[in-house]
Amino acid sequence: MKSQEIRDKFLEFFKSKNHSIVASAPMVIKNDPTLMFTNAGMNQFKEFFLGNSIPKNTRVTDTQKCLRVSGKHNDLEEVGKDTYHHTMFEMLGNWSFGDYFKEEAINWAWELLTEVYKIDKDKLYVTIFEGDTSENLERDTEAYNLWSKHLPKERILNGNKKDNFWEMGDQGPCGPCSEIHIDLRSEEEKAKVSGASLVNADHPQVVEVWNLVFIQYNRKANGSLENLPARHIDTGMGFERLCMALQDKKSNYDTDVFTPLIREIETITNSKYAVKEETDIAIRVIADHVRAVAFSIADGQLPSNTGAGYVIRRILRRAIRYGFTFLDTKEPFIYKLVAVLTEEMGKAFSELKKQENLIYNVIKEEEQSFLRTLDQGLILLDSIIADTTGKEVSGTKAFELYDTYGFPIDLTALILSEKGFTLDEKEFQAELQKQKDRSRAAGKIEAGDWTVLQDDAEEEFVGYDTLKTPVKITRYRKINTAKEGDQYQLVFNLTPFYPEGGGQVGDKGYLESANGDVVYITDTKKENNLIIHITKNLPEDIADTFTAIVDQKQRNRSAANHTATHLLHQALRSILGTHVEQKGSMVHSGYLRFDFSHFAKVTADELKQIELFVNARIQEQLVLEEQRAIPYDQAIAEGAIALFGEKYGDAVRAIRFGKSMELCGGTHVANTGDIWYFKIKSEGAVAAGIRRIEAITGDAVMGYFEDQDEELEAVRDLLNNSKEPAKAIGSLQEENNELKRQLDVLLAEKAKGLKNELKTEVKEVNGINFLAREVDLDANGIKDVSFQLGGEIENLFILLASRQGGKALLSCYIDKNLVKEKNLNAGTIVRELGKFIQGGGGGQPFFATAGGKNPEGIAAALEAVKDYLN
């Protein structure tokens, strides 16, 4: 059975059980501060489990893209080494929100596996929760009795809290679970060792395929459990493992989910799978990682140096490193796998096809960049080795190479081993742990339980229509972060405060009580469908009725900038072409940032046209046309643009200004005239095929123009109040160019005279024509003199030093014959001599330079170089 059919059969089965098929949520999470990535199928349904929203359908089914490479669930280092762990994987699931419970979940799971997929019943084992006395939790006898109708008792195993009690996090919904395991071993192996003894023992052919979670408790901040008002079902079946079972394979990588990728890797790298273990691991790593990276990019997350982007970059670099080291592939190649991946999975996940060109270009550029980093790292590692006394290299130095330059530690260890060195791994791990502790402490949020003051089914947002309204606090809790200390999160029955989302920052403002006391709201966010208002303190009377007031000036600025992003998007598509798509945005009160797809730098003339286009729409005073609950399909049919990486519901909010129409939940001006003026501040590259424009509007533009006027007046003062400053500056540039030309002639004459002088000072030492001297030349002058002398004198070895701007410079030239015959290396020599001037450097074996901050060390360096003549 092909993987596509396996996926389809799962969804159709639960559709026949009155489940609605829903689309996979993006793998990159945008509005949940507790998670970077979707790491389980239930993530997109958290608000229903928490009771913050009422689901439209109480029964749903889906296949969810998941990524487990950070936080509590991190499988990255296992990937490739075994045959069943993955970074990105599909999780097939069925869900009940307060509808059916254990009986239906268990019976349907058994029906699907044994009757639809026709898996041999004798291959299956199940586990149930054995109970936990410390939590006063009893054995799940209900699940045991239900499974007893399908399996003999010896195939129903007890599982401990770690394996059979599922929790969403340190707090929140949780409950016992039943895992379904399958034994894929041969009959001979089964006769020797019982499958029951291998369940949850990390055996590659006795694996968990499905987990049925029975959510019935809520974990409080103090660790205690309370019953939920409604019970839910949350199941997750590993698609890749299911394919392994149904296709009678011993490895996930032998299924048709991965074999097309593996065949392409073999072809591109001229390698062979299933011959050599280290080659197999490398191929598995690459096949797995290209999926994770491609899907992340398709969902809106580009590789970067921070947050989720750093995780994606790390995954891709791990794949590149395995190809570099074990497949001997020194050129970019992973990007070539994108076409195969799209062909195999594009039908189920259309975003791959839509973003194929972007994925291809981003991966290619990242590969090129990291391969350059590897080259630089190899040079730096050589320097570290040269500075090492003994045969053990400092773990701290290796960590700097890893942390600052992204040089993989396992590659460092491999190279050191090849050169007869070892790595102080304990020291490296200690430095790595310090970094992790710092990162964890900086991002950790300690949250107390919610104190519920009144039940409220769903918080209403009224901020599109008003910035001021009476509110009641429905719940609150205390939180603590390393950066901000103690804070409070408040939830109202309704709110005019816009929560951070869609690229727009959250509103600020204050709560005012009847007696005039004020509590300032420093930020507004959304978490699991709750709009959360952050404050430093609580009101005196928490049960009072308050007036919630949004900072109008900040809101108006944000609204102007948000509307400007829509007009900018329209301008880019009109001037650069309809290939332009929004790839991200950030809307602050002070400025806006807009990322978009485009294959080339935007020219100065194009930027001018874009500014003129947007400002023309502002001058037209276009009125906001808003549709708050238009069906998604209708909005798209009417020409609305859906944004990159966003997940939309059946009903959406559409914003139109003239011919610009987008799906958007943000705040906007009532009339484009309210923006006043639009000014681009910068344009540049973010990644391959992605450009970024930063711009300002309104009073920020006024401030910009005022600054420009002041700058112009300052220039005029320097030019003796010239009425034509541009013309005066042009004259100065012409004069400067002439002076520079004359200076170059003088320096050339000086270098020529110096060359003749230096030529007379060359001495023969042990068959080497040698010279070491300080000169009054810059770096280019030294290089020219060195190569001129090298062309006139055979077997030449020169070290020239210079002082420039309070710093020291060393340049070493060695005739290529000496490099070969005497095993001399200019790069190695200047790195060593650089210590005398408190600096470092490098270069080629025949010419290299070093710079340092201690010119007083030049004399010692000139003396020390003589040691290389022996």
N, C-alpha and C positions, 0 to 999 in steps of 0.2 A: 504494500500500500504506500503510495507516494505521500510525501509530507503535506502537500497541499490538500490532498483528500483527507488525511488524518485531521487536519485543522478544521476543514469544512464539516466533517462528520460530528466533531465535538459540538460545534455551534448549532448545527441543525438538530442534534439530539436534544439539547436544552431548549431550543426554540419549540420543539414538539411538547415540551413540558411547561409551556406558557412563559418562557423567559424571553425578554427583549434582548436582541443582540445589540451591544453598544460598541462604539469604536474604542480602540486603545487610546489612552491618554498619552500626551507627549512624554517621552522618557525623561526629559529635563523639566524639573518642577520649578514653577515661577512664583507661586504664591503660598508656599509652605516653608516657614523659616526653620522647621525641624528637619527638612530633608533637601539634599541637592538633587537627587535623582529618584525616579520611581523604582523602588527596590522590591516591591511586591504588588500583586494584582489589586490588593485592597486600597492602595493609596488614594486613588481617585474617588473612593467611596467613604473616606474617613468622616466626612461631615454627616453622613447618614448614621454611621455607627455611634458617633458622639451625640446624635440627637439635635444637631444644629440646623439641619434641613430635612424636609420631608421629601422622600424620593418620588419621582413621577411613576416609576414602576417598582414594585416590591420584589420582582424577580428579574435578574439580568444575567447575561453571560457575555464573555468576551475573550479575546486573546490579548494580553497586555505585554508590551515591551518593557523589560526590566533591566536594571543595571546594578550590579553589586560590586562596587569597587571602593567604597569609602564607608566610614563609620562602623557601626556594629556588624553589618553584613558586608564583609570584604573578602571576596574570593580571588582577588587578582593574582596573588603569588602562587595559587594552586593551579591556575589555568595553564594548560599545556602539559603539565607534569603528570596529570591523570587524564582520564578519558571522559569525565562527566561533569567537571566544573567549568563554568563559563562566566565571562564578564557580562555580556548582553545575552539574555535568553528570553524566550516567550513563556508566559505563564497563562495556561488555559484555566478559566475559572467560571464558577457559577455562584450566584449570590442570592441570598434571601434577606431582606430588610424587614424583620418582624413578621415574616410570613411562615414558611415551612421551617422545620428544624431537623433534628438528627435522623429521624426515620426516613424521610424522603431523601435527604442527602446521602445516606448510606445505601439505600436501595437503588437509587439512580446511578450512583458511582459503580456499584456492582453490575447493574444492567448494561451500562455503557461499556465497561471493560470486557465483560465476558460474553455478552450477546451481540453487541454492535462491533466491537473491535475483535471479538472472538479470541481473547487471551485465555490460554489454558488455566483453569481455576487452580490447578495444583502448583502453579508458579507463584501464586500470590500469598502474601502474608499481610496482616494488619496489626497495628499497635493501638492500644487504648491507654488513657491516663490512669496510672496506678494509684493516684491519690498522693496527698502530701500532708502529713500530720502537723508540720510547722505552720501550714496555712489553714489547717482544719478543713482540708478538702478531701472528700471521699473518692474512692475508686469509681471510674465511670462505668458503672454496671449497666446503665441504659445502653451505651454504645456496645458493650460486650454482648448483651442479649440480642441486639439488632444484628450484629455481625455473626452471631451463632446460627442464624438462619441460613447463612451462606457458606461458612467455613467451619471446619472442625476446630475444636478448642485449642489444639496444639499449634494452629496457625494464627491464633489471636494472642498477641503478646502484650505484656505490660510494659509501659514506657514511663520513664521518670519525668519530672517537671521540666528538665532541660529539653527533652525531645517531644513531650506530649502535652505541654501547656503553653499555648501561643499567646504572646503579648505584643501589642502595637508599639510599646515603648515603656519607659519607666512608669508612665501613668497612662490611663485610658482603658478602652475596652479590651477584654482578654477572655480566655476560656480554654477548656480542654480541647484536644484535637485527636483525630485518628489518622495515622499515616498508612498509606498503602504502599507496600514494597513488592518488587518483582525479582524473582530469582532466575537469571538468564544463563546460569552455568550449564555445563553438559550433564547428562545423566550420570556419567562416571563420577564427576565431582560431587554431585548431589548425594550419591551413594556413600561417599567417604565422609562428608561433613554436612550436617543438617543446615538448611538455609536459615532456620530460626536463630541459630547461633551467630549468623553473619549480618543480621538486620542491625542497621545503625553502627556497623563496625567498619565503615569506609571501604567495603569490598567493591571493586569496580563493576562486578556483575550482579551484585545484590544491592539494588538501589531503590530509594524512595521515588515513586513517580507522582503520587497525589497526596495532598494533605487536606483533610476535611476539618475545618476549625469551627467549633461551636461557641460562638461569642455570647456569653451570658453574664459576665462580671465586669465591673469597672475597678481598675486599680487606682487607689487614691495616692496622694503625695506622701502620706506616712507609710505606704506599703500595704495598707489593709485593702480588703476586697469588699465590694457591695454588689448586690444583684442589680442588673440593668432592668429598666422597665419593659424592654422588649428584647427578645432573643434573636440572634442573627446567624446566618450561615455564610462562611467565607472559605472558599476552596481554591486551591492552586495546584495545577498539574504541570510539571515540567515538560514542555512540548518536545524538546530535543531528546529527553530520556524516553518519552513515550514512543517517538519515532524509532529509537534504538530497539525497543522491545518489539514493536510491530514489524520492523524490517529485519528482525532476527540477526542483529549485529551485536558485537561485543563492545562497541565504542560509539559514543554519540558522533564522533568524527567520521565514522564509517557510513553514516546515513546520508541520504541525498540532501540533507540540510547543509552539509559541509563538503561533500565530495566534489562538487563542481569547483569550489574555491581551491581545494587541495590540488586538484588536477592542474588548475591554472598556475598555482604557485610552483608546482613541479616544472611546468613548461618554462615559466619566466626565469626561474633561478637555476634551471638545469640540475635539479635535485630529484631524489626519489624517496617517496614515502614508504614506510613499513620496511626499511632496510637497516637503518641505524637510529638508535634511540635519541641521540642529541639532535639529529636532523628532524625526526618525528616531532619532538617537543617544539622545535622552532616553527615547523609548518603548522602545528596545532595553534600555537600562540598567534601567529599571523592570521590564520583563518578566523579565529575567534575575535581578535582585536579589531580587524577591519570592519566587522559587523558593528561592534560597539561604537567605534568612531563614526562610521557612516550614518548610523541611526541618530547619534547625538547631533551631528551637523544638520541632518535633515529636520530635526526637531528644534533647531534654533541655537544650539550651543557650539560656538566656534572654539577651537583650542586657544588658550591664553595663559597668562602667568598667575592668575588668581582664581580662587573658588572652583566652580564646576569646570571652567575652561582649563584649569591646570590639571584636573583629573583626566580630562579627555586627552590633553597633550601627553600626559604621563603614559596613558595606555598606548597611544600611537608610538611613542618613543620606545616603549618596551618591545613592540613589534619590530620596529626598525633595527633595534639593537640585536635582536635574535637573528634577523636576516643578515646583518652586518657580520656577526661573529660566527654563526653556525652554517649559514648558506653561502657565505663568502660573496655577498651581494653588496657592493659599495656604491651603487647608483640607486636612485629612487625607483621603486617598483610596486609598492603597495597600492598606489593610486590606480594601477592598471587592473586591480581586482574589482573596482567599483562596478564596471559594466556587468561582470558575471553576477555579482551580488544583486544588482538591480533586476537582472533577468530572472533570477531565482525567486526573489521575494517582493518584487515590485507589484505583483498582482494583489497580494494580501496587504501591502503597505505602500499605497500610491505615493506617499511623500518621498520615497526613494527615487521614483521616476521623475517627479517634479523637480527635485533638488540634485539630480545626478551630476550636472555640470559643476555645480558649486562644490559638492562633495569631492569630485575628481580634482578640482583645482586646489582646494584647501589642503587635502592630503598630500598632493604633489609638492606644494610649497613647504609644508611642514617637514616632509622628508628631506628636501634640499637643505633646509635650515639646520635640521638636526645632524645631518651628515657633515655639514661644516663645523658644527659644534663638536662632533666626535674628533674631527681632525685637529681642532684647537685643543681639545682635551688631551689628545695623545701627546702634543707638544708640552702642555703643562704637566702631564704625568711624568714625562721625561725629566722635567725640571725638578719635580718633587723627588724622584729617584736619585738625581744627581746630588741633591741636598741631604740625602739620608745617610746617616752614619750607621753602619751595620747592615743587616739584611731585613729588618722589619720596618715597614713604612707606617708613619703616624696615621692613626684612624681619624684624627682631627683634620689633618691635611686632606685625606681622602674624602672626608665629609664636606669640606669646602669645595672640592672639585665637583662633588655630587650636588650640593645645595646651590652653589652659585652658577655653575655651568651646565648642570643637568647631565653630568657624565655618570653613566650607570655604575653602581658600586660593584656589581658582579663582573662587569667588564674590567674595572680596575683590578680586581682580585685575579682575574684570568691573566691579564698582561703581566702583573707582578710575578705570578707563578712562572710564566714563561721566561722571565728575566732572572729567576732565581731569588726573588724576594717574597716576603709574606706580608700580610696586612694585619695590623692590630685591630681585629674585628670588634673586640670588646669596647675599645675606645670609640670606634665608629658608631656602634650601636648606642653607646652612652650619649653621643652627640645627637644622634637621630631621635632618641627618646626625649632629650631636652627640647628639641624642636617640636615634637608632637605634643608634649606637655604644655608648651607655650601656646601652641595653636588651639589645643583643647580648652585651656583656661580662658583664652581670649574669646572663644566662641560659645562657651558654655552658658546656658540659661537655666537657672534653678527656678522652677515654677511651683507655687503652692496649688492646692485645690481651689477650684472655683467656689466662691460663696454665692449661692443663688438667692437673690432677694425676691424675685417673682418669675413665674414661668412665662416664657415668651416664645412662641413657636418659631418665629423668624424675624430677625431685626430688619426694619425697613430703612432704606437709604432715601432721604429726601433732598439730598444736596444738589440735585440738578435744578431744583426750584427755589430753594431758600438757603441762606447761610446762617439762619438763626431760628431755633425752635425749642419749645419746652420738651424736656426729656426726663425719663426716670432711669436710674441705673438698675439693670436687671440682674447683673452678676459682676463680680470682680475677683481678682486674685493678685497676690504679691509675687513679683519676680525679682531675680537678682542676676546681674551680669558683671563680669570683671571690669568692663569699661564704664558702665553707668551706675553700678551699685544697685541699691534698692529702688524699685519702681513699682507702679501698679498698672494693671490692665483693666480697663472698664468697658463694659458692654451696655449699650442703651437699648431702650425699646424701639427707638428710631433715631436717626442721626443725620445731620447735614455734612458730616466730615467725610471727605473722600479718602478711602484707604489706598495705600500704595498699590499700584497695579497698572498693567498695560504701558509700563515705562514711565508713568507719572508718579511723582513723589506724593506721600500722604499729606493731608491738610494739618495745619496747626491752628491753635486757637485757645479757647478757655471755656470752663463751666462757671456759671454765675448762679449763686444761691439767692433765695428771696431776700436775705439780709445784706446782699452785696459782696459776700465773700467769693473769692475767685480761686479756682484750681486750673493751672495752665496745662493744656494738652500739647505735648511736645512732638507727637507723631501719631499717625493713624495707619494701621496695617490690617490685613485680612488674613485670617487663619482658620482653615476648616469651615469656611463660610460665615465666620463671625467677624464683624468689624470691631477691631480692638483699638481703644483710645489709650495712649500711654501717658502717664502722669508721674510726678515725683512724690505726690502725697494724695491722700484721700480727703474728700469733703468731710466737714465736721459731722453733718447729719447725712449719712449715706442713703437714707430712705427718702430724703427730700425730693421735691421737684426742682429741676435746674433749668436754666436757659443755656443751651449749647450754642456757642458763637464761633464761627470759623473766621480766621484772620483774612479779611476781605482783600487786602492788598496782595498778600501772598497767593491767594486763590486766583485773583484776576491775572496776576503775572503768569501763573502756571497754565491757566486756561488759554491765555494769549499764545504762549509757547506751544501748547498742545495743538491748537488750531493751526499754528504756523507749520507744524510737522506735516499735517495733512496737505496744506498748500505746497509745501516743499516736495512732498511725494509726487503730487500732481505735476509740478514743474519739472522734476527729474524725468518722469515718464514722457512728458511732452517734448523735452529738449534733447535728452540723451537716448530715449527709446523705450518702448514698452517692455523690454527685457528687464528693466529696473524693478526690483522688488525690495520692500522694506525688510531688513534683516535684524532690526533692533532699534530701540530709541530710548532716550532718557529725557524726561521733561521736568526740569526744575523751575523754581520761580525766577531764577537769575539767567538761565540759558537753556538751550535745547541741543540735543545731540541726536543725529540721525544716521544710521548705518544702512547701506543699500548695496545691491549687487550691480557691479559695473566692471568692465574688462580693462579700463584704462584710467589714468589720472584725468580728472576733470580739468579742462584747460581754463585759463584766466577768462577767456572770452565766454566759455560756457557758464562759468560761475556768474559772470555779469548778467548773462541772459536769464539764469535761474533767479537771481535777485530781482531783476526787472519783472519777471513773470509773477513772482509771489507778491511784490509790491503793487502790481497792477490789480491783482485780486483783492488786495487790501483796499485800494482806492475805489474799487467797484462797490464796496460796502455790501458784500454778500450776506444775506440773512441766514442764520442757522436753521436748517430743516432737520428735525429729529424724529425718528421713529423708534420708540422704546421697546416694542415687542413684536417686531416683524418676523415672520418665519424665515429661517436661515436661507432656504432655497429661493424664496422670493427675493430676498435682499441681493443674493448673488445674481439672480436673473436680471435684476434692475441695474446691475453694474457695480455693486459694492465690492470693495477689495477686502478680502480676508487676510489677516496678517500672519506672518511667518511664525510657526511654532506655537500658535495659540489653539486652544481647544474651545469650540463653540457649542452651545446648546441648540435645541430646536428653535427657540425664539431668541432673537438678538437685537441689539441696539444699533441702528444705522445713523450715521452723521453725514449730512450733505451740505456743502458750501458750493453753490453753482454746479460745476461739472465734477467736483471732487466728492466722492462718496466712499466711505469706509465703515467697516464694522468696528465699533469703538465704545468702550465703557467709560472713557475719561471725560473730564470737564472741558467745556469750550466757551468761547465768547459768543454773545448773541448776534454779533455782526462783525465781519472781518475788519471793519473800520476801527474797532476797538484795539486791534493789534498795533496800530499807528504806523510802524515801520519794521521792516525785516532786514537784518544785516548779517551776512556770512562772515564769521571770524576765521575759520580755517577749514581746509579740506585735505584728507590724507588717506593712506591705506591702513586697513585693519588686518586683513588677511588676503589670501589669493582671491581676487574677484570681488572683494568687499571694500568699499570706500566709506569714509565717515565725514560728515559735515557738522561743524558746530556753529551755532548762530545765536543771535539775540533779537529781542523785540522790545517795543515800548520804551519805558524809561531807561532800560539798560542801553538802548541805542542812543538815547539822549546823552547819557553819561559817556558813551563811547565817542560821540561827536564832540563833546566838550573836551575830552582828553586829546582828541586829534587836533582841535583848535589850539590848545595849550602847547602841544608838540610843535605845531607849525609856527607859532609865535617864537618858541625857543630857537627853532632853526633860523628864522628870520633875524633874530638877535645875533646869532653867530655869523650871519652873512651881512651884518651891518644894515639890517632892515631892508634887504633887497625886495623890490616889488615883484621880481620874478625869481623866486627861490629855486625852482626846478632848473632854470637856465644857469643860475649861478653855481649850483651843485654840479651841473654838467661841465662847466668850465673848470671847476676844481678837479674833477675826475680826469679830464684831459691833461691838466697840468701834472697830476699825480702819476699818470701813466708815463708821461715823458720823463719825469724824475726817476721812476722805477726802471725805465729802459736804460737811462744813463748809469744808474746804480749797478744794474746787471753787467754792463760793459766794464765798469770799474772792478767789480768782484771777479769777473772772468780774467781780467788782466792780473789781479792780485793772485788768483788761484794759479795762473800760468807761471807767474814769478815764483810762487811758493813751490809749485811742482818741481821746477828746476833746482830750487834750493834743497828740497827733500831728496831729490834724486842723488845729490852728492853725499847725503848722509846715510844712504843704505849700506849696511855692512853684511858680509857673508859670515854666517855662523852654522857650522855643521852642514854645509851644502845648501843652506837656506839664505836667500837675500832678505834681510830683516831690517825693519824700522819701527820704532815706537816713540811717538812724540805728541805733545800737545800743540794744537794749531788754532788760529783765530778764523775759523770758518763755520758756517752752519752745516746742517746735515747734508743738504744737496751738494754743497761745495766739497765736503769731505768725500762724498761718494764719487763725484766727478774726478777729483784728483787721484783717488785710489785706483779707479779703473784706467785712467790715463797712464799711471805708473805701471799698472799691471800689464798694459799693452806694450810697454817698452822694456820691462825687466822680467826675465824668466825666474821661476821659482821664488816669487815674491810673497812675503808675509808681512803685512802692515797692521799696526794698531795705532789709530789716530784718535786723539781725545780733544774735546772742546767744551768751553763754558758758554752757555747761552741762557740769558734770563735767570741767572742764579741757579741753574741746573747743570748737570753734567751729561756729556754724551760720549760714548765709546763706539768706534766703528772698526771692524776687523775685516780685512781682505786677505784671502789666501788663494794663491795660484791653484787651479784645478788639478795640476799634476801633483802638487804637495798634498792636496786633499786625498788623492788616491794612493800615492806612494807612502806618505808619512802618517796616513790615517788621522789627519787634522780636520777639525770641524769648527768653523767660525761661530756657528750658533751655540755650540757647547762652551766655547771659550768665553764669549761675551756674557753668557749666563753666569759663569763662575766669576769673571772679573766684575760683573755688575754688583756683586756684594760690597766691593770697596766703595762704590758711589751710592750705596743704599738704594739699589734699583734692580732692574732685570731687563731681559730682552731676548732676542732670538733672531732667527733668519735662516738663510741657506748655508750649506757647508762652506761655500766659497765667499759669502759676504753676509754679515750680520751686524746688528746694532743693539746697543743697550742704553737706557736712559736712567738717571738717578737724581736724587735730591741733594747729594753731598759732593760738590765739586772738589772739596779738600781731599777726597780719596783718589783723585786722578793720578797723582804721583805714584801711589802704591800700586794702582792697577797697571801703570806703564812698567813698573819694576817686576810685578808678578808675572806678566806675560812672557818673560824670558824663560820661565820654567818649561814652556811648551817646546822649546828648541832642543832640549836634551834628547 
